[in-house]
Amino acid sequence: MEEQFILRVPPSVTERIERLLSENACYTEDGSLDLSFSEDGRTGTFMIGSKRFPVSLLDLPCIAESYKTYDDSVLIKTADIGQIIMVEEGDPAPEGVEYKHGLTPPMKDAHRRRFRREPDLNPELVQQVERDILNIMAGGTVESSHVVGSEAGDELRTAAPTQVAKPEDIPMQACANGGAERDRSDSDDSLEPES
């Protein structure tokens, strides 16, 4: 596949690029076109003729696909486009590395409207929960209590440490056939066929 990006320029620059790419380009004052980036790889300059414009390389909120055709009936995918180069006439405002809008009007402010907000998680709490889950899977118990919040975040409660019963701690009772069998729930009966 090819590598592609989207170049978004102001209307005045668009006219100059069209003149440069037209058949009589050698007669225009806009004789050259250049795009260079600084060391950070996200900012740079776009030159057309002797005029310089600041540019920013931004990530799109979603991937766009591009296609080409040779016979106007079969489309062939050529690339996934995930970045846009924004050419500004004035000084560009630092927006970060992600462009908040998509390419079409329905994708305006796409990141806020279409994607879930990342939760604010405490890394220490995540590590403790991971240790507790691994301990439970190994047959142990939960070592400590955690502060657990509801989805809305307005109620907080402390979860008490719970003891997980091991299979050998379950009381045995005598069966009708004289053997010993663990107490079973109704759901256990559905798993084992009766004889």
C-alpha positions as CSV (number, residue, x, y, z in Angstrom):
1,M,0.0,0.0,0.0
2,E,1.0,3.6,-0.5
3,E,1.7,6.2,2.2
4,Q,-0.8,9.1,2.0
5,F,-1.8,12.1,4.0
6,I,-4.3,14.9,3.7
7,L,-3.0,18.5,3.0
8,R,-5.5,21.1,4.1
9,V,-4.6,24.6,3.0
10,P,-6.4,28.0,3.1
11,P,-8.3,29.2,0.0
12,S,-5.6,31.7,-1.0
13,V,-2.9,28.9,-1.0
14,T,-5.2,26.6,-2.9
15,E,-5.4,29.1,-5.8
16,R,-1.6,29.3,-5.9
17,I,-1.2,25.5,-5.9
18,E,-3.7,25.2,-8.7
19,R,-1.8,27.7,-10.8
20,L,1.5,25.9,-10.0
21,L,0.0,22.5,-11.1
22,S,-1.6,23.8,-14.3
23,E,-0.1,23.3,-17.7
24,N,1.5,26.8,-17.9
25,A,3.2,26.6,-14.5
26,C,6.5,27.7,-15.9
27,Y,5.1,31.2,-16.5
28,T,3.8,31.8,-12.9
29,E,5.7,33.5,-10.1
30,D,5.0,30.5,-7.9
31,G,7.8,28.4,-9.4
32,S,8.5,26.0,-6.5
33,L,6.7,24.0,-3.8
34,D,8.4,22.8,-0.6
35,L,7.3,21.2,2.7
36,S,9.8,20.7,5.5
37,F,9.4,19.7,9.2
38,S,11.3,20.6,12.3
39,E,13.1,18.2,14.5
40,D,9.9,17.4,16.5
41,G,8.3,16.0,13.4
42,R,5.0,17.8,14.1
43,T,5.6,21.4,13.1
44,G,7.3,22.8,10.0
45,T,7.0,25.2,7.1
46,F,5.3,25.0,3.7
47,M,6.8,27.2,0.9
48,I,5.1,28.1,-2.3
49,G,7.3,30.4,-4.3
50,S,8.8,32.9,-1.8
51,K,5.9,32.8,0.6
52,R,6.2,30.7,3.8
53,F,3.4,29.2,5.8
54,P,3.5,27.4,9.2
55,V,2.2,23.8,9.2
56,S,1.2,21.3,11.8
57,L,1.1,17.5,11.4
58,L,-2.0,16.2,13.4
59,D,-3.5,12.7,13.9
60,L,-7.1,12.3,12.7
61,P,-9.6,11.0,15.2
62,C,-10.4,8.0,12.9
63,I,-8.8,6.3,9.9
64,A,-9.9,7.3,6.4
65,E,-9.4,5.0,3.4
66,S,-8.5,6.0,-0.1
67,Y,-9.3,4.1,-3.2
68,K,-8.4,4.3,-6.9
69,T,-10.0,2.8,-10.0
70,Y,-8.7,2.0,-13.5
71,D,-12.1,1.2,-15.2
72,D,-14.6,3.2,-13.2
73,S,-16.2,0.0,-11.8
74,V,-13.7,-1.7,-9.6
75,L,-12.2,0.2,-6.7
76,I,-8.8,-0.7,-5.3
77,K,-7.8,0.4,-1.8
78,T,-4.6,2.3,-1.8
79,A,-4.0,3.5,1.7
80,D,-5.3,4.1,5.2
81,I,-5.0,7.8,6.0
82,G,-4.5,8.7,9.6
83,Q,-2.8,12.1,9.5
84,I,-3.5,15.6,8.2
85,I,-1.1,18.4,7.5
86,M,-2.7,21.8,8.4
87,V,-1.3,24.8,6.6
88,E,-2.1,28.1,8.4
89,E,-1.9,31.7,7.1
90,G,-1.0,33.0,10.6
91,D,0.8,31.5,13.5
92,P,-0.8,28.1,14.3
93,A,-2.2,27.6,17.7
94,P,-0.7,24.5,19.4
95,E,-3.6,22.1,19.5
96,G,-1.6,19.0,20.6
97,V,-1.0,16.0,18.4
98,E,-4.6,15.1,17.6
99,Y,-7.1,17.0,15.4
100,K,-10.4,17.1,17.1
101,H,-12.5,17.1,14.0
102,G,-12.9,14.6,11.2
103,L,-12.8,15.3,7.5
104,T,-16.6,15.7,6.9
105,P,-19.2,17.9,8.7
106,P,-20.8,14.9,10.5
107,M,-17.5,14.3,12.2
108,K,-17.2,17.8,13.7
109,D,-15.8,17.5,17.2
110,A,-15.7,13.7,16.7
111,H,-13.4,12.9,19.6
112,R,-15.7,14.4,22.2
113,R,-19.0,13.2,20.5
114,R,-18.2,9.7,19.3
115,F,-15.5,8.3,21.7
116,R,-15.8,7.3,25.3
117,R,-13.9,9.3,27.8
118,E,-10.9,7.6,29.3
119,P,-11.4,6.8,33.0
120,D,-9.2,8.4,35.6
121,L,-7.6,5.4,37.2
122,N,-5.0,5.3,40.0
123,P,-2.1,3.1,38.8
124,E,-1.5,1.8,42.3
125,L,-5.1,0.7,42.6
126,V,-4.9,-1.1,39.2
127,Q,-1.8,-2.9,40.3
128,Q,-3.4,-3.9,43.6
129,V,-6.5,-5.2,41.9
130,E,-4.3,-7.2,39.5
131,R,-2.5,-8.8,42.4
132,D,-5.8,-9.6,44.1
133,I,-7.2,-11.2,40.9
134,L,-4.1,-13.3,40.5
135,N,-4.3,-14.3,44.1
136,I,-8.0,-15.3,43.8
137,M,-7.2,-17.3,40.7
138,A,-4.4,-19.2,42.5
139,G,-7.0,-20.2,45.2
140,G,-6.1,-17.5,47.8
141,T,-7.9,-14.6,49.3
142,V,-8.1,-10.9,48.8
143,E,-5.3,-9.2,50.8
144,S,-6.7,-5.7,51.3
145,S,-9.8,-3.6,51.0
146,H,-10.3,-1.1,48.2
147,V,-12.3,2.0,47.7
148,V,-14.9,1.3,45.1
149,G,-16.8,4.1,43.3
150,S,-20.1,3.9,41.5
151,E,-20.3,4.7,37.8
152,A,-21.6,8.2,38.5
153,G,-18.8,8.7,41.0
154,D,-21.0,10.2,43.7
155,E,-21.1,7.3,46.1
156,L,-18.0,5.8,47.6
157,R,-17.9,2.8,49.8
158,T,-15.2,0.5,51.1
159,A,-15.3,-3.1,50.1
160,A,-14.4,-5.4,53.0
161,P,-11.9,-8.1,52.5
162,T,-13.7,-11.3,51.6
163,Q,-12.7,-14.9,52.3
164,V,-12.8,-17.2,49.4
165,A,-13.7,-20.7,50.4
166,K,-11.4,-23.4,49.1
167,P,-12.9,-26.7,47.9
168,E,-11.6,-28.6,50.8
169,D,-13.2,-26.2,53.3
170,I,-16.8,-27.0,52.1
171,P,-18.6,-29.2,54.6
172,M,-19.2,-32.8,53.7
173,Q,-22.5,-34.6,54.4
174,A,-23.4,-38.2,54.2
175,C,-25.3,-39.3,51.1
176,A,-28.1,-41.8,50.9
177,N,-25.7,-44.3,49.2
178,G,-23.3,-44.2,52.2
179,G,-20.6,-42.1,50.5
180,A,-19.6,-38.6,51.3
181,E,-20.5,-35.8,48.9
182,R,-20.1,-32.0,49.1
183,D,-23.2,-29.8,49.4
184,R,-24.4,-28.9,45.9
185,S,-26.5,-26.0,44.7
186,D,-29.3,-26.3,42.2
187,S,-26.9,-25.1,39.4
188,D,-24.5,-28.0,40.2
189,D,-27.3,-30.5,39.5
190,S,-27.7,-29.2,36.0
191,L,-24.0,-29.8,35.2
192,E,-23.8,-33.5,36.3
193,P,-26.1,-36.2,35.0
194,E,-27.9,-38.2,37.7
195,S,-27.6,-42.0,37.7
